[in-house]
Amino acid sequence: MQALDTSVIISTYNSPAWLEKVLYGYNNQTFRMFEVVVADDGSNDETAQLLERMQREVFYPIVHVWHEDRGFQKSEILNKSVKKCSTPYIVMSDGDCIPRKDFLEQHVKYREEGFFLSGGYFMLPLEISEKISKEDIYTERCFDLRWLKQQGLKTSFKNNKLTSRKAKAAFLNAITTTNPSWNGHNASGWKDDIVAINGFDERMQYGGQDRELGERLQNLGLKSKQIRYKAVVIHLDHPRGYKNQESIDKNLKIRDTTRKEERTWTPFGIEKKETVT
């Protein structure tokens, strides 16, 4: 067995059908020296049973990190998962984002001390998301623009994410106006850097907790690299019942303080200095 080099944290909550497709995507990776750490924010037994079955089918080790369902506590389960990672480099994504076969290869290729990497996603409509099969993932049909258009995908500039390679991808990454922030669906960095800022702020629920982590990394002195058109995931659509304006407003205030005071550390993170309220 090859030595592990990278840990992939995948967040999930009661979405086993989507998570199964994502795990097949990681089983199709060209880079293979990795473990998957599933950050499970309180799913029922169906997810645990899926992971037990998938562990017999995929080549990589799966670590299941779970806590009881207490509402949207993604920041907390991500911090628990960071502690469980056994390698020095961490890629983070979500249980509704299928990686293209070179996804991890790109993250490993462009990683560098003093930096974190920022990627994006390609959103698919629900009806196409539901059609994608294991075979579509292994053959990479689900990343083929012609195939997706046959399934009803509309023409858009965003389609360049699926067709851009090498020079074109580098050019689009260079000219994009999208801020290279820490994006929970597609980002990576060194475990030591994430631990140095004490991970995610667990006061933050839905809305921007990943961006705030990236802002503290930048306050620590790290720079970010844009790999939006190189490290590709397709995002499967689903309802977002956990989204609420109160949480978003609370998080915006925390982010504003982080930026104004140039904070690098949260006392509400991996190591608890204060009680989360």
N, C-alpha and C positions, 0 to 999 in steps of 0.2 A: 504493500500500500504506500502511495506517495505521501510525503509529509504535508501537513496542512499549512497553507500560506495565508489564507484569507478567510474571514468569517462574514457570512451574509445574514443580516438580520431582516426577517420578513415579518411585518406586523399583520395580525389577522383578528377577526372577531366574527364567529358564526357564519363563515362563508366558505364551507368546504369545497363546493363545486368550483369556485374560482381559485381557491388555494391549490387544488389538485392540478389545474392547468399550469399554474405558476411553477409548481414543483417539477412538472414535466419539462418546462422551459429550462430549469437549472440542470436537469439530467441531460440536456442537449448542448451544454456549454463546451467550447473548445478549451478553455482553461478549466482544469479539473482539481486543483489542489485547494479545495475549500470545504468548509462545513456550512450548513444552514442552521441558523438559530431562529426558531419560530417564536415571535413575541406575541403571545396569545392573551388578549385582554378579556378573558373570562368566558371563552366559548364553551358550549356543551360537549358531551362525550363524542358527538359525531366527528369533531375535529381531531380529537385524540385517536379515534379509531382509524381515521384517514391517515394520520401520520404513521401509525403502527403498520398499516398496509404498505404505504409508500416507502417506508424504510427498507422493506424487503425487495422493492422494485428498483430503487435508484442507487447510484454508485456512491453518493456522498453521505456522510453522517448527518442526521437530523437531531437537533437538541430542542426539546419542547419546553419552553418557559411559560408557565401558566399562573394566573392568580384568579381569585374569585371575581365574579362580575359585580362591580360597584359603579356601573355607569362608565362613561368614557374616561378611561385612565391610561391612555396610550403612552403618555410620558413616563409613567411609573413602570409599565411593563417593558418599555424600551430600556430604561436604566437597569432593570433586573437582567435583561438580555445582554447588555454591554458587559456586565460582570461575568456572564457565562461564556463569552467569546474566548477561545483558547489561542487565538493568533494575534499578531500585532497590527493587522489592518482590517478595517470593518467597512463593508458595503451595506447600505441600508436601502430597503425597498419595501413595497407593500404586497399583501396577499391577493391583490387584484391586478398586478403588473407582470405580464409575461415577458421575460428577457429574451432578446435576440441571441443567437448562439455565441456571438462575440462580445456580449455585454460585459462579462467579468474580465475577459481578455483586455478590453479597452480600459477598464478601471485600473487594472494592474499595470498596464503599459504606461499610463499617464500619471500614476501616483508619484509623489515626490515629497521629501521632508520639507516642512514649512508650508504645505499647501493642503487644501481639501478640494475634492472634485464635485462639480455640480452638473447634473444631467436633468433631462426632462422626461416627458412621456408623450405618447401618441394615443389620444382618446378615441376609442371605438364606440359606436352606438350599441345599445343593449341587444338589439336583434342580431348583430354580427358577433358580439361577445358570446352569446348563447350558442352560436353555430360552431365555434372553434372546437375541434376535436384533438385528441392526443396525436393523431396522425398529422393534422394540420400544423401542430407545433413542431413535431420531429422533422417534417419535410420543409418547414419554414414558409409554408403557404400563407400563414396568417400574417407574415411580414411582407408578402408580395402585393404590390399596389394593384396589379391587374386582377389578382384573385379577390382582393378586398372590394374593388369596384364592381366585380361580378356579383358580390354579395350586397351591393347597394351603397358602398361608400361614395360620398360626394367629392368632387374636385376641390382642393384647397391648397394654399401655399404650405400649410402644415404637412402636407404629404411628402415634402422634401425630406422630412425626418426619416422616412423609410427608404428613400432612393439615393440619398447622399452618401458617398464613400470617399475616403482619402482626401484628395485636394478640395473637392467641393464641400465636404463636411468641415474641413479645416477653415475654409473661407467663410462658411455660414456661421461657424462658431465665433469667428473673429468679428463679424459685422453685426451679430445679433444684439439687439438692445435689451434683451432679457438679462436681468441681474444674475450673476453666478452665485446664487445663494445656496444654503444647505436645504435641499428638497427631500423630504422624507421618503418620497417614492423613488428617488434615484440620486444618491449622493454617497461619498465615501471619504474616509479619513483614517488617520492613525489612532489606534485605541488610546495610546498615551495622551494624545491631545484632547480627546473626548473626556477622559478621566480627569485631566488637568483643569478643565472648566466645570467639573462635577456633573457632566451629562445634562440631561433635560431638566427643565424647571417643572416640577410636578404640580405646581399650582395651575399650570396651563393645560387646558383641555383642548377642545377642537379649535383650530384656527391659528396657525403660525408658530406653534411650539418648535417646529423644525427650523424655521427662519431665525428664531431667537437664539437657538443653539449656535447657528452659523455666525450670528452677530457677535456672540461672545468669543468664538474662535478667532474672528477677525480682530476683536479687541485684544486678544492675547498676542497678536502679531502674525497670525496665519494669513495667507492670501488664498484666493479661490481661482480654480481653473474651470473654464466652460467646456464641457464635453457633450453638450446638448444634442449634437448631430452625429456623435460617434458611439455613445453608449445608449442603445435604444431599448425601450420597453413599450409594449402596447398595454394601455390601461383599459381594463374591462369595466363597463358601466354598471352602476347599481344605485339604488336609492341611498340617501344619506340622512337617515333619521336622527343622527346625533348632532347635526349642524344646528347651532342656535346663536342668535345675535349677542346674547348676554356673554357667552363664552368668548366670542370674537372680540367684543369690546374690552373685556377684562385682559385678554392677551395683548391687545394693542397697547394698553397702558403699561404692561410689564415690558414690552419691547421698547417702548418709548424711554422708559427708565434705563434699560440696558444700554441704549445708544447714548443718551445724554450723559450718563455717569460712567460710560465706557467700562461697564462691568465685564469681568471675565469669569466670575464665580457665582453660582447660585447656591444659597444655603438650603435650597429645597430640592436637591438633586440626588445623586447616587449615595453620597454620604450626607446624612441628615443632621443639620445644625439647628434647624428650627422646625416647628410643626407645620405641616401643610394645611392650609385652610382654604 
